[in-house]
Amino acid sequence: MSFVTRLLVTFIVAGGIVACSPDTDAPPAPQAEHKPTPYQLNIPATLSRNFIIPDDNPLTEEGVLLGRHLFYENRLSGNNTMSCATCHQQQKAFTDGKSVSFGIDRLPTKRSTMSLANMLWFTAFNWDGSAKSLEEQARGPIENPVEMHETMANAVSELQRTPIYPPLFYKAFGDSTITEENVLKALAQFQRTLISADSRYDRYLQSKEVFTPDEAEGMRLFMTHPEPSQGIRGGNCGDCHGGTLISLKGFHNNGLDYTFKDNGLGGVTGRETDNGKFKAPSLRNIALTAPYMHDGRFKSLEEVLDHYNEHVIYNSPNIDPLITEASNVQNGRSLKLTADEKQKIIRFLHTLTDSTFIQDPKFANPFTR
Amino acid sequence: MHQLYRHTLTTIAIVCTLLFTACSSDDEEPIVANVEVVVENTVAGHPLKLTDTTYTSPTGDIYAVHELAYFMSNIKLLNASGEAVYIEPDSYHLIEEQTGKRTFTLKNVKADTYTKLQFGVGVDAARNHSTDQYGDLDPSSSMVWDWDTGYKFFSLVGNYTANTKAGGLVFHIGGDANYKTVTVDLQQPLVIKATEGNRITIVTDLNAIFQDPHPIDFDEINTAMTGPDAAKIAENYSTGFFRKVTAE
């Protein structure tokens, strides 16, 4: 193209753009030096393309990196000895191996550390659903006296005095003055990137992996509500832990107790009919996250299967119909799986372990190399 | 050089045409409208309330509903001559009381006068056994069982007190045979005159699930998935459940 031609084309295109664009009387934008890079989330084939990221906290490379630092930052605790990662350890799928978690004052909390994976797809957090967003959730453990026992205000001022954080906050949020809100936003951003979908189960769903006959039968039992009149046997797990999140996100009383030391969801909603209900968490990486239940009462998956099969308290208030109406014998009062069937379900549960996830350097402590 | 110059002029002409087309709005364009579909689940004339409210079933049993969800799929709008003028592509909508998901929008509906709404309850066999994501079909959906059985089409979980016993209600209806096509008359035709403001309201009656043509007595049937009892529920949801459909 000749120079003249190029000029002509440029002129016409520019003219067209001006003609199409609305009048811009607004003052020119300030010199924008702060331009965080959008974070490219790779949504695995086995998980939903539908999820919600708050409009006021989009994922950015800089925000996620900052969140990762904060997740491993001891200054978020009262005596600077604990971070989120103290209880949420990557090699244990972000749990701590304890029945209940302990805070900086060596006091036990009343609940077991929850595994962190695929929270992008959840809208209620904690065992009792008390937080409706990850931003809201992050404040809880930091300020809880039996957990990290710190005030957000104090944590912010400690971070502000460091050399590393003000620039990291500037890059993420365009402001080197640290705020409580931005601390929580960054933690939420990092946690939204914790996606686990490279287990053998995921590869099986994509026909990239073969299950042993026991694993395949275990999966079928896991996902199936028994229907003895049809000769259909089932472990009934999928009624609450179904779908590829291995959680249907519900809250249920699964018949652990007749009286509740912890009301769970009922403590949040104030409704008597919610007492004894707890989140049915994702069972991804479940073989790594013992002990089990909200209070960590079961040491092994065998104990968990024994509970659901033999020890459910059927007259527990608000017990879930999905549990009471599940038996492998007609008019049966309990689940009535065989020992062999329970073992097969456990075999399947082991296929949910995602070794890529627990070794991913993107999720590791940024302070140790 | 001359040839190049002519070439350039042609390019400029094309660019100009494109720009004009992009900028102008053509008054002759036919209306292509959005139609909002709103579902109101009711029991005997009252909006359904979950968990704390009890209802009396047609056979006289007392029941409460904790969860109610079902798929409406393959939505079609028919005109007076029975022609499916509008066929929504990849049409799978989950209606879910426990999360308040009760509306969806039909897009690109041509201007016409529509007199009937047709849809499937459940997921058709072609899409029922895969993890592919179309509409609300989603492998992490609350309606997933496994990909042999496919999706739950209709899920009602609750409690009941009947004449001889009390306990839980678990109706998880699925299986390809229970996919039902429902055609309902609009009480007044949907006349598309503008791109927005079009609405179809579907009022259901949950008691119909336990009544017509198969009365469901909770003393005898309080759970069902894929067997003969499930087939009864499926027939019931394909008849009286979608009680009244209005348009505005």
Chai-1 contact restraints between the chains, C-beta under 6 A:
chainA,res_idxA,chainB,res_idxB,connection_type,confidence,min_distance_angstrom,max_distance_angstrom,comment,restraint_id
A,T5,B,T8,contact,1.0,0.0,6.0,A-B,restraint_1
A,I12,B,I12,contact,1.0,0.0,6.0,A-B,restraint_2
A,I12,B,V15,contact,1.0,0.0,6.0,A-B,restraint_3
A,G16,B,L19,contact,1.0,0.0,6.0,A-B,restraint_4
A,C20,B,C23,contact,1.0,0.0,6.0,A-B,restraint_5
A,T46,B,P139,contact,1.0,0.0,6.0,A-B,restraint_6
A,L47,B,S140,contact,1.0,0.0,6.0,A-B,restraint_7
A,S48,B,D138,contact,1.0,0.0,6.0,A-B,restraint_8
A,S48,B,S140,contact,1.0,0.0,6.0,A-B,restraint_9
A,R49,B,Q133,contact,1.0,0.0,6.0,A-B,restraint_10
A,L205,B,T131,contact,1.0,0.0,6.0,A-B,restraint_11
A,M223,B,W145,contact,1.0,0.0,6.0,A-B,restraint_12
A,M223,B,D146,contact,1.0,0.0,6.0,A-B,restraint_13
A,H225,B,M225,contact,1.0,0.0,6.0,A-B,restraint_14
A,E227,B,M225,contact,1.0,0.0,6.0,A-B,restraint_15
A,S229,B,G227,contact,1.0,0.0,6.0,A-B,restraint_16
A,Q230,B,G227,contact,1.0,0.0,6.0,A-B,restraint_17
A,G242,B,V144,contact,1.0,0.0,6.0,A-B,restraint_18
A,G243,B,S140,contact,1.0,0.0,6.0,A-B,restraint_19
A,G243,B,S141,contact,1.0,0.0,6.0,A-B,restraint_20
A,G243,B,V144,contact,1.0,0.0,6.0,A-B,restraint_21
A,T244,B,P139,contact,1.0,0.0,6.0,A-B,restraint_22
A,T244,B,S140,contact,1.0,0.0,6.0,A-B,restraint_23
A,L245,B,S140,contact,1.0,0.0,6.0,A-B,restraint_24
A,L248,B,S142,contact,1.0,0.0,6.0,A-B,restraint_25
A,T273,B,T51,contact,1.0,0.0,6.0,A-B,restraint_26
A,P321,B,V157,contact,1.0,0.0,6.0,A-B,restraint_27
A,P321,B,G168,contact,1.0,0.0,6.0,A-B,restraint_28
A,P321,B,V170,contact,1.0,0.0,6.0,A-B,restraint_29
A,T324,B,G167,contact,1.0,0.0,6.0,A-B,restraint_30
A,T324,B,G168,contact,1.0,0.0,6.0,A-B,restraint_31
A,E325,B,G168,contact,1.0,0.0,6.0,A-B,restraint_32
A,E325,B,V170,contact,1.0,0.0,6.0,A-B,restraint_33
A,E325,B,T223,contact,1.0,0.0,6.0,A-B,restraint_34
